[in-house]
């Protein structure tokens, strides 16, 4: 899931070298904290949050395959 989110985020931003994903794992849940450059936050969120919603949907699907739930937090 971490690699998936990193690849997707790097494709969206202007500064892909600054993309970083931290993981906080629980028993059945995972929190993925996506860090991007301050200038790229808007690109990752998208208009009306559409891109962020799509990223969360893809990551949730990948987590469901592993029997977990996932939450994506976007940070700068």
LONUBA-899539 format. One record per atom (N, C-alpha, C): y negated, z negated, x negated; atom name. Coordinates in Angstrom, 2 decimals, m for minus. Layout:
<site><Y>Y</Y><Z>Z</Z><X>X</X><atom>CA</atom></site>
...
END
This chain:
<site><Y>1.20</Y><Z>0.00</Z><X>m0.82</X><atom>N</atom></site>
<site><Y>0.00</Y><Z>0.00</Z><X>0.00</X><atom>CA</atom></site>
<site><Y>m1.26</Y><Z>0.00</Z><X>m0.86</X><atom>C</atom></site>
<site><Y>m1.23</Y><Z>m0.79</Z><X>m1.93</X><atom>N</atom></site>
<site><Y>m2.38</Y><Z>m0.86</Z><X>m2.82</X><atom>CA</atom></site>
<site><Y>m2.69</Y><Z>0.52</Z><X>m3.40</X><atom>C</atom></site>
<site><Y>m1.67</Y><Z>1.19</Z><X>m3.91</X><atom>N</atom></site>
<site><Y>m1.87</Y><Z>2.50</Z><X>m4.51</X><atom>CA</atom></site>
<site><Y>m2.37</Y><Z>3.51</Z><X>m3.48</X><atom>C</atom></site>
<site><Y>m1.81</Y><Z>3.44</Z><X>m2.29</X><atom>N</atom></site>
<site><Y>m2.22</Y><Z>4.34</Z><X>m1.21</X><atom>CA</atom></site>
<site><Y>m3.70</Y><Z>4.19</Z><X>m0.91</X><atom>C</atom></site>
<site><Y>m4.15</Y><Z>2.96</Z><X>m0.76</X><atom>N</atom></site>
<site><Y>m5.57</Y><Z>2.70</Z><X>m0.47</X><atom>CA</atom></site>
<site><Y>m6.46</Y><Z>3.15</Z><X>m1.62</X><atom>C</atom></site>
<site><Y>m6.02</Y><Z>2.91</Z><X>m2.87</X><atom>N</atom></site>
<site><Y>m6.81</Y><Z>3.34</Z><X>m4.02</X><atom>CA</atom></site>
<site><Y>m6.97</Y><Z>4.86</Z><X>m4.06</X><atom>C</atom></site>
<site><Y>m5.88</Y><Z>5.57</Z><X>m3.83</X><atom>N</atom></site>
<site><Y>m5.93</Y><Z>7.04</Z><X>m3.86</X><atom>CA</atom></site>
<site><Y>m6.87</Y><Z>7.57</Z><X>m2.77</X><atom>C</atom></site>
<site><Y>m6.74</Y><Z>7.04</Z><X>m1.57</X><atom>N</atom></site>
<site><Y>m7.59</Y><Z>7.49</Z><X>m0.47</X><atom>CA</atom></site>
<site><Y>m9.06</Y><Z>7.19</Z><X>m0.74</X><atom>C</atom></site>
<site><Y>m9.34</Y><Z>5.98</Z><X>m1.23</X><atom>N</atom></site>
<site><Y>m10.73</Y><Z>5.58</Z><X>m1.49</X><atom>CA</atom></site>
<site><Y>m11.34</Y><Z>6.42</Z><X>m2.62</X><atom>C</atom></site>
<site><Y>m10.56</Y><Z>6.67</Z><X>m3.67</X><atom>N</atom></site>
<site><Y>m11.08</Y><Z>7.47</Z><X>m4.80</X><atom>CA</atom></site>
<site><Y>m11.45</Y><Z>8.88</Z><X>m4.38</X><atom>C</atom></site>
<site><Y>m10.73</Y><Z>9.41</Z><X>m3.39</X><atom>N</atom></site>
<site><Y>m11.02</Y><Z>10.76</Z><X>m2.90</X><atom>CA</atom></site>
<site><Y>m12.34</Y><Z>10.80</Z><X>m2.12</X><atom>C</atom></site>
<site><Y>m12.79</Y><Z>9.67</Z><X>m1.63</X><atom>N</atom></site>
<site><Y>m13.98</Y><Z>9.61</Z><X>m0.77</X><atom>CA</atom></site>
<site><Y>m15.28</Y><Z>9.34</Z><X>m1.52</X><atom>C</atom></site>
<site><Y>m15.19</Y><Z>8.64</Z><X>m2.65</X><atom>N</atom></site>
<site><Y>m16.40</Y><Z>8.12</Z><X>m3.29</X><atom>CA</atom></site>
<site><Y>m16.91</Y><Z>9.01</Z><X>m4.43</X><atom>C</atom></site>
<site><Y>m18.15</Y><Z>8.75</Z><X>m4.86</X><atom>N</atom></site>
<site><Y>m18.75</Y><Z>9.47</Z><X>m5.98</X><atom>CA</atom></site>
<site><Y>m18.37</Y><Z>8.84</Z><X>m7.32</X><atom>C</atom></site>
<site><Y>m18.07</Y><Z>7.55</Z><X>m7.32</X><atom>N</atom></site>
<site><Y>m17.71</Y><Z>6.84</Z><X>m8.55</X><atom>CA</atom></site>
<site><Y>m16.28</Y><Z>6.28</Z><X>m8.43</X><atom>C</atom></site>
<site><Y>m15.28</Y><Z>7.16</Z><X>m8.57</X><atom>N</atom></site>
<site><Y>m13.89</Y><Z>6.71</Z><X>m8.38</X><atom>CA</atom></site>
<site><Y>m13.43</Y><Z>5.68</Z><X>m9.41</X><atom>C</atom></site>
<site><Y>m14.08</Y><Z>5.64</Z><X>m10.56</X><atom>N</atom></site>
<site><Y>m13.67</Y><Z>4.66</Z><X>m11.58</X><atom>CA</atom></site>
<site><Y>m14.00</Y><Z>3.23</Z><X>m11.17</X><atom>C</atom></site>
<site><Y>m14.87</Y><Z>3.06</Z><X>m10.19</X><atom>N</atom></site>
<site><Y>m15.25</Y><Z>1.72</Z><X>m9.74</X><atom>CA</atom></site>
<site><Y>m14.43</Y><Z>1.23</Z><X>m8.54</X><atom>C</atom></site>
<site><Y>m13.48</Y><Z>2.03</Z><X>m8.10</X><atom>N</atom></site>
<site><Y>m12.63</Y><Z>1.62</Z><X>m6.98</X><atom>CA</atom></site>
<site><Y>m11.59</Y><Z>0.64</Z><X>m7.48</X><atom>C</atom></site>
<site><Y>m11.48</Y><Z>m0.49</Z><X>m6.78</X><atom>N</atom></site>
<site><Y>m10.52</Y><Z>m1.53</Z><X>m7.16</X><atom>CA</atom></site>
<site><Y>m9.99</Y><Z>m2.17</Z><X>m5.89</X><atom>C</atom></site>
<site><Y>m8.70</Y><Z>m2.46</Z><X>m5.87</X><atom>N</atom></site>
<site><Y>m8.10</Y><Z>m3.11</Z><X>m4.71</X><atom>CA</atom></site>
<site><Y>m7.45</Y><Z>m4.41</Z><X>m5.15</X><atom>C</atom></site>
<site><Y>m7.86</Y><Z>m5.51</Z><X>m4.54</X><atom>N</atom></site>
<site><Y>m7.24</Y><Z>m6.82</Z><X>m4.77</X><atom>CA</atom></site>
<site><Y>m6.35</Y><Z>m7.14</Z><X>m3.58</X><atom>C</atom></site>
<site><Y>m5.25</Y><Z>m7.82</Z><X>m3.85</X><atom>N</atom></site>
<site><Y>m4.29</Y><Z>m8.15</Z><X>m2.79</X><atom>CA</atom></site>
<site><Y>m4.20</Y><Z>m9.66</Z><X>m2.65</X><atom>C</atom></site>
<site><Y>m4.26</Y><Z>m10.12</Z><X>m1.40</X><atom>N</atom></site>
<site><Y>m3.98</Y><Z>m11.52</Z><X>m1.07</X><atom>CA</atom></site>
<site><Y>m2.79</Y><Z>m11.49</Z><X>m0.13</X><atom>C</atom></site>
<site><Y>m1.65</Y><Z>m11.99</Z><X>m0.60</X><atom>N</atom></site>
<site><Y>m0.42</Y><Z>m11.89</Z><X>0.19</X><atom>CA</atom></site>
<site><Y>m0.07</Y><Z>m13.20</Z><X>0.85</X><atom>C</atom></site>
<site><Y>0.37</Y><Z>m13.08</Z><X>2.09</X><atom>N</atom></site>
<site><Y>0.92</Y><Z>m14.19</Z><X>2.83</X><atom>CA</atom></site>
<site><Y>2.39</Y><Z>m13.90</Z><X>3.08</X><atom>C</atom></site>
<site><Y>3.02</Y><Z>m14.68</Z><X>3.94</X><atom>N</atom></site>
<site><Y>4.44</Y><Z>m14.46</Z><X>4.23</X><atom>CA</atom></site>
<site><Y>4.67</Y><Z>m13.12</Z><X>4.90</X><atom>C</atom></site>
<site><Y>3.94</Y><Z>m12.87</Z><X>5.99</X><atom>N</atom></site>
<site><Y>4.14</Y><Z>m11.63</Z><X>6.73</X><atom>CA</atom></site>
<site><Y>2.89</Y><Z>m10.78</Z><X>6.82</X><atom>C</atom></site>
<site><Y>1.86</Y><Z>m11.17</Z><X>6.09</X><atom>N</atom></site>
<site><Y>0.62</Y><Z>m10.41</Z><X>6.15</X><atom>CA</atom></site>
<site><Y>0.07</Y><Z>m10.16</Z><X>4.74</X><atom>C</atom></site>
<site><Y>m0.72</Y><Z>m9.13</Z><X>4.64</X><atom>N</atom></site>
<site><Y>m1.34</Y><Z>m8.75</Z><X>3.37</X><atom>CA</atom></site>
<site><Y>m2.81</Y><Z>m8.43</Z><X>3.65</X><atom>C</atom></site>
<site><Y>m3.69</Y><Z>m8.97</Z><X>2.82</X><atom>N</atom></site>
<site><Y>m5.11</Y><Z>m8.63</Z><X>2.90</X><atom>CA</atom></site>
<site><Y>m5.43</Y><Z>m7.79</Z><X>1.67</X><atom>C</atom></site>
<site><Y>m5.92</Y><Z>m6.59</Z><X>1.90</X><atom>N</atom></site>
<site><Y>m6.31</Y><Z>m5.70</Z><X>0.81</X><atom>CA</atom></site>
<site><Y>m7.83</Y><Z>m5.66</Z><X>0.76</X><atom>C</atom></site>
<site><Y>m8.40</Y><Z>m6.11</Z><X>m0.34</X><atom>N</atom></site>
<site><Y>m9.84</Y><Z>m6.12</Z><X>m0.50</X><atom>CA</atom></site>
<site><Y>m10.24</Y><Z>m4.90</Z><X>m1.33</X><atom>C</atom></site>
<site><Y>m10.91</Y><Z>m3.96</Z><X>m0.70</X><atom>N</atom></site>
<site><Y>m11.33</Y><Z>m2.72</Z><X>m1.35</X><atom>CA</atom></site>
<site><Y>m12.73</Y><Z>m2.89</Z><X>m1.91</X><atom>C</atom></site>
<site><Y>m12.84</Y><Z>m2.79</Z><X>m3.23</X><atom>N</atom></site>
<site><Y>m14.14</Y><Z>m2.90</Z><X>m3.90</X><atom>CA</atom></site>
<site><Y>m14.57</Y><Z>m1.51</Z><X>m4.34</X><atom>C</atom></site>
<site><Y>m15.79</Y><Z>m1.13</Z><X>m3.96</X><atom>N</atom></site>
<site><Y>m16.36</Y><Z>0.15</Z><X>m4.37</X><atom>CA</atom></site>
<site><Y>m17.79</Y><Z>m0.10</Z><X>m4.85</X><atom>C</atom></site>
<site><Y>m18.37</Y><Z>0.90</Z><X>m5.50</X><atom>N</atom></site>
<site><Y>m19.76</Y><Z>0.80</Z><X>m5.95</X><atom>CA</atom></site>
<site><Y>m20.67</Y><Z>0.64</Z><X>m4.73</X><atom>C</atom></site>
<site><Y>m21.76</Y><Z>m0.11</Z><X>m4.87</X><atom>N</atom></site>
<site><Y>m22.67</Y><Z>m0.32</Z><X>m3.72</X><atom>CA</atom></site>
<site><Y>m23.15</Y><Z>0.98</Z><X>m3.08</X><atom>C</atom></site>
<site><Y>m23.33</Y><Z>2.02</Z><X>m3.88</X><atom>N</atom></site>
<site><Y>m23.78</Y><Z>3.31</Z><X>m3.34</X><atom>CA</atom></site>
<site><Y>m22.71</Y><Z>4.00</Z><X>m2.51</X><atom>C</atom></site>
<site><Y>m21.45</Y><Z>3.64</Z><X>m2.71</X><atom>N</atom></site>
<site><Y>m20.34</Y><Z>4.31</Z><X>m2.04</X><atom>CA</atom></site>
<site><Y>m19.83</Y><Z>3.61</Z><X>m0.78</X><atom>C</atom></site>
<site><Y>m20.38</Y><Z>2.46</Z><X>m0.47</X><atom>N</atom></site>
<site><Y>m19.90</Y><Z>1.71</Z><X>0.69</X><atom>CA</atom></site>
<site><Y>m20.04</Y><Z>2.53</Z><X>1.97</X><atom>C</atom></site>
<site><Y>m21.15</Y><Z>3.20</Z><X>2.13</X><atom>N</atom></site>
<site><Y>m21.38</Y><Z>4.02</Z><X>3.33</X><atom>CA</atom></site>
<site><Y>m20.38</Y><Z>5.15</Z><X>3.45</X><atom>C</atom></site>
<site><Y>m19.99</Y><Z>5.72</Z><X>2.33</X><atom>N</atom></site>
<site><Y>m19.01</Y><Z>6.81</Z><X>2.36</X><atom>CA</atom></site>
<site><Y>m17.64</Y><Z>6.32</Z><X>2.79</X><atom>C</atom></site>
<site><Y>m17.29</Y><Z>5.10</Z><X>2.40</X><atom>N</atom></site>
<site><Y>m15.99</Y><Z>4.54</Z><X>2.76</X><atom>CA</atom></site>
<site><Y>m15.97</Y><Z>4.08</Z><X>4.21</X><atom>C</atom></site>
<site><Y>m17.12</Y><Z>3.65</Z><X>4.71</X><atom>N</atom></site>
<site><Y>m17.19</Y><Z>3.21</Z><X>6.11</X><atom>CA</atom></site>
<site><Y>m17.30</Y><Z>4.41</Z><X>7.04</X><atom>C</atom></site>
<site><Y>m18.14</Y><Z>5.36</Z><X>6.71</X><atom>N</atom></site>
<site><Y>m18.29</Y><Z>6.57</Z><X>7.52</X><atom>CA</atom></site>
<site><Y>m19.16</Y><Z>6.33</Z><X>8.74</X><atom>C</atom></site>
<site><Y>m19.43</Y><Z>7.42</Z><X>9.46</X><atom>N</atom></site>
<site><Y>m20.25</Y><Z>7.33</Z><X>10.67</X><atom>CA</atom></site>
<site><Y>m19.51</Y><Z>6.52</Z><X>11.71</X><atom>C</atom></site>
<site><Y>m20.21</Y><Z>5.52</Z><X>12.23</X><atom>N</atom></site>
<site><Y>m19.67</Y><Z>4.63</Z><X>13.27</X><atom>CA</atom></site>
<site><Y>m18.36</Y><Z>3.99</Z><X>12.85</X><atom>C</atom></site>
<site><Y>m18.11</Y><Z>3.90</Z><X>11.54</X><atom>N</atom></site>
<site><Y>m16.90</Y><Z>3.24</Z><X>11.04</X><atom>CA</atom></site>
<site><Y>m15.63</Y><Z>4.04</Z><X>11.18</X><atom>C</atom></site>
<site><Y>m15.75</Y><Z>5.34</Z><X>11.38</X><atom>N</atom></site>
<site><Y>m14.57</Y><Z>6.17</Z><X>11.62</X><atom>CA</atom></site>
<site><Y>m13.65</Y><Z>6.25</Z><X>10.40</X><atom>C</atom></site>
<site><Y>m14.22</Y><Z>6.41</Z><X>9.22</X><atom>N</atom></site>
<site><Y>m13.38</Y><Z>6.52</Z><X>8.02</X><atom>CA</atom></site>
<site><Y>m12.71</Y><Z>5.18</Z><X>7.74</X><atom>C</atom></site>
<site><Y>m13.45</Y><Z>4.09</Z><X>7.88</X><atom>N</atom></site>
<site><Y>m12.87</Y><Z>2.76</Z><X>7.67</X><atom>CA</atom></site>
<site><Y>m11.73</Y><Z>2.52</Z><X>8.66</X><atom>C</atom></site>
<site><Y>m11.91</Y><Z>2.92</Z><X>9.89</X><atom>N</atom></site>
<site><Y>m10.87</Y><Z>2.75</Z><X>10.90</X><atom>CA</atom></site>
<site><Y>m9.63</Y><Z>3.58</Z><X>10.55</X><atom>C</atom></site>
<site><Y>m9.85</Y><Z>4.79</Z><X>10.04</X><atom>N</atom></site>
<site><Y>m8.73</Y><Z>5.65</Z><X>9.64</X><atom>CA</atom></site>
<site><Y>m7.98</Y><Z>5.05</Z><X>8.45</X><atom>C</atom></site>
<site><Y>m8.72</Y><Z>4.53</Z><X>7.47</X><atom>N</atom></site>
<site><Y>m8.08</Y><Z>3.89</Z><X>6.32</X><atom>CA</atom></site>
<site><Y>m7.23</Y><Z>2.70</Z><X>6.77</X><atom>C</atom></site>
<site><Y>m7.79</Y><Z>1.90</Z><X>7.66</X><atom>N</atom></site>
<site><Y>m7.05</Y><Z>0.73</Z><X>8.16</X><atom>CA</atom></site>
<site><Y>m5.79</Y><Z>1.15</Z><X>8.91</X><atom>C</atom></site>
<site><Y>m5.87</Y><Z>2.22</Z><X>9.68</X><atom>N</atom></site>
<site><Y>m4.71</Y><Z>2.70</Z><X>10.44</X><atom>CA</atom></site>
<site><Y>m3.60</Y><Z>3.15</Z><X>9.50</X><atom>C</atom></site>
<site><Y>m3.95</Y><Z>3.90</Z><X>8.48</X><atom>N</atom></site>
<site><Y>m2.95</Y><Z>4.39</Z><X>7.52</X><atom>CA</atom></site>
<site><Y>m2.30</Y><Z>3.22</Z><X>6.78</X><atom>C</atom></site>
<site><Y>m3.11</Y><Z>2.26</Z><X>6.34</X><atom>N</atom></site>
<site><Y>m2.57</Y><Z>1.11</Z><X>5.61</X><atom>CA</atom></site>
<site><Y>m1.70</Y><Z>0.25</Z><X>6.53</X><atom>C</atom></site>
<site><Y>m2.11</Y><Z>0.07</Z><X>7.78</X><atom>N</atom></site>
<site><Y>m1.29</Y><Z>m0.70</Z><X>8.73</X><atom>CA</atom></site>
<site><Y>0.06</Y><Z>m0.04</Z><X>8.95</X><atom>C</atom></site>
<site><Y>0.08</Y><Z>1.30</Z><X>9.01</X><atom>N</atom></site>
<site><Y>1.34</Y><Z>2.02</Z><X>9.19</X><atom>CA</atom></site>
<site><Y>2.25</Y><Z>1.82</Z><X>7.98</X><atom>C</atom></site>
<site><Y>1.67</Y><Z>1.88</Z><X>6.78</X><atom>N</atom></site>
<site><Y>2.46</Y><Z>1.66</Z><X>5.57</X><atom>CA</atom></site>
<site><Y>2.99</Y><Z>0.22</Z><X>5.52</X><atom>C</atom></site>
<site><Y>2.19</Y><Z>m0.73</Z><X>5.96</X><atom>N</atom></site>
<site><Y>2.61</Y><Z>m2.13</Z><X>5.97</X><atom>CA</atom></site>
<site><Y>3.71</Y><Z>m2.35</Z><X>7.00</X><atom>C</atom></site>
<site><Y>3.61</Y><Z>m1.69</Z><X>8.13</X><atom>N</atom></site>
<site><Y>4.61</Y><Z>m1.84</Z><X>9.18</X><atom>CA</atom></site>
<site><Y>5.99</Y><Z>m1.38</Z><X>8.70</X><atom>C</atom></site>
<site><Y>6.01</Y><Z>m0.36</Z><X>7.85</X><atom>N</atom></site>
<site><Y>7.27</Y><Z>0.11</Z><X>7.28</X><atom>CA</atom></site>
<site><Y>7.94</Y><Z>m0.99</Z><X>6.45</X><atom>C</atom></site>
<site><Y>7.13</Y><Z>m1.85</Z><X>5.86</X><atom>N</atom></site>
<site><Y>7.63</Y><Z>m2.95</Z><X>5.04</X><atom>CA</atom></site>
<site><Y>7.79</Y><Z>m4.24</Z><X>5.86</X><atom>C</atom></site>
<site><Y>7.53</Y><Z>m4.16</Z><X>7.14</X><atom>N</atom></site>
<site><Y>7.68</Y><Z>m5.33</Z><X>8.01</X><atom>CA</atom></site>
<site><Y>6.57</Y><Z>m6.34</Z><X>7.87</X><atom>C</atom></site>
<site><Y>5.39</Y><Z>m5.89</Z><X>7.47</X><atom>N</atom></site>
<site><Y>4.25</Y><Z>m6.79</Z><X>7.31</X><atom>CA</atom></site>
<site><Y>3.08</Y><Z>m6.27</Z><X>8.13</X><atom>C</atom></site>
<site><Y>2.06</Y><Z>m7.10</Z><X>8.26</X><atom>N</atom></site>
<site><Y>0.81</Y><Z>m6.65</Z><X>8.86</X><atom>CA</atom></site>
<site><Y>m0.24</Y><Z>m6.62</Z><X>7.75</X><atom>C</atom></site>
<site><Y>m1.18</Y><Z>m5.71</Z><X>7.87</X><atom>N</atom></site>
<site><Y>m2.18</Y><Z>m5.55</Z><X>6.81</X><atom>CA</atom></site>
<site><Y>m3.58</Y><Z>m5.57</Z><X>7.38</X><atom>C</atom></site>
<site><Y>m4.49</Y><Z>m6.07</Z><X>6.57</X><atom>N</atom></site>
<site><Y>m5.91</Y><Z>m6.11</Z><X>6.91</X><atom>CA</atom></site>
<site><Y>m6.68</Y><Z>m5.56</Z><X>5.71</X><atom>C</atom></site>
<site><Y>m7.56</Y><Z>m4.61</Z><X>5.95</X><atom>N</atom></site>
<site><Y>m8.36</Y><Z>m4.02</Z><X>4.88</X><atom>CA</atom></site>
<site><Y>m9.79</Y><Z>m4.52</Z><X>5.02</X><atom>C</atom></site>
<site><Y>m10.30</Y><Z>m5.11</Z><X>3.92</X><atom>N</atom></site>
<site><Y>m11.68</Y><Z>m5.56</Z><X>3.87</X><atom>CA</atom></site>
<site><Y>m12.42</Y><Z>m4.67</Z><X>2.87</X><atom>C</atom></site>
<site><Y>m13.57</Y><Z>m4.16</Z><X>3.27</X><atom>N</atom></site>
<site><Y>m14.36</Y><Z>m3.30</Z><X>2.39</X><atom>CA</atom></site>
<site><Y>m15.49</Y><Z>m4.12</Z><X>1.80</X><atom>C</atom></site>
<site><Y>m15.55</Y><Z>m4.16</Z><X>0.46</X><atom>N</atom></site>
<site><Y>m16.53</Y><Z>m4.97</Z><X>m0.23</X><atom>CA</atom></site>
<site><Y>m17.25</Y><Z>m4.11</Z><X>m1.27</X><atom>C</atom></site>
<site><Y>m18.45</Y><Z>m4.57</Z><X>m1.69</X><atom>N</atom></site>
<site><Y>m19.13</Y><Z>m3.84</Z><X>m2.75</X><atom>CA</atom></site>
<site><Y>m19.25</Y><Z>m4.71</Z><X>m3.96</X><atom>C</atom></site>
END
